[in-house]
Amino acid sequence: MQTKPFRIGTRGSPLALAQAYETRNRLMAAHGLPEEMFEIVVLSTKGDRITDRALSEIGGKGLFTEELENQLLSGELDMAVHSSKDMPTVLPEGLYLSAFLPREDISDAFIGRTAPKLLELPHGAVVGSASLRRQALIRRLRPDLSVIVFRGLVDTRLRKLEEGQADATLLAFAGLKRLGKDNVPTEILDPKEFPPAPAQGAIGVESRIGDTRMDKLLAPINDRPTHDAVTCERAFLAALDGSCRTPIAGYATCDGDDLHFSGLILTPDGQTSHGIEISGNRRDAATLGRQAGEDVRAKAGSNFFEGWS
């Protein structure tokens, strides 16, 4: 019988903590365990400490996970809670994403200071975003806008906006909702027009492969539709060698046993893009995502990827 608290690793941002608390609360409810049986362990990651440069310049998504994964591998943590869209497609040997909580809204939220909607911004307005996908999509819709790098926690970005460093910014609506900031967006962007990052809105739990005790603990909180959709999306990303250096969008939806995936790759200027749609059985989620990635790669041709490194 477990006597020591289960150790849940997380980054220390308000959003990361909200996600860790949601995971803990779901585990408490699923197993009838008291709060003291779970310890939230906060770690600072390199991605949190370096906020003045784009992730693509300093090493990519792994900067938000390395410290947590090292402690998972050493046994100091039992599990780690992540925003699934921040996870690299290749995880350290011995670790896997073992559970996903029910997915939040996948949409991007537009927060406008000088206009309430992206298409209503004045000519030459400045939009701040750290995401290459968002930057490319903005440039596709509004090539006249000036796009600058905006990094930092949610409140930091909102403060920069208030200070007038930009006319608008974009954030994941899921994160704003989890922080109780549903009223902040001035526009919720349509995923068909402005598709999200793969795995956006999904909280993922990482644990050790072969740790049957953790597998049993996490199984009841794993949401299968989210699991299958994110599996498909991450397979698409992996087939394209996706990282923070590549403007890639994609999302899957489940309807009964059916899964439908829509993906998009863009050049950083947003002016050239290739889309893909594929449907099939949910049990083939990984295969469908990989096939979509291979198909869109073939459609785009090798020249399309020459600037991706």
PyMOL commands that set and color helices and strands:
alter all, ss='L'
color gray80, all
select helices_A, chain A and resi 14-31+35-37+46-49+55-58+61-64+66-74+84-86+118-120+132-141+154-162+173-178+212-221+224-239+282-300+302-305
alter helices_A, ss='H'
color red, helices_A
select strands_A, chain A and resi 6-10+38-42+79-83+95-100+108-112+126-128+146-148+168-172+187-188+203-208+248-255+258-266+273-281
alter strands_A, ss='S'
color yellow, strands_A
deselect
rebuild
show_as cartoon
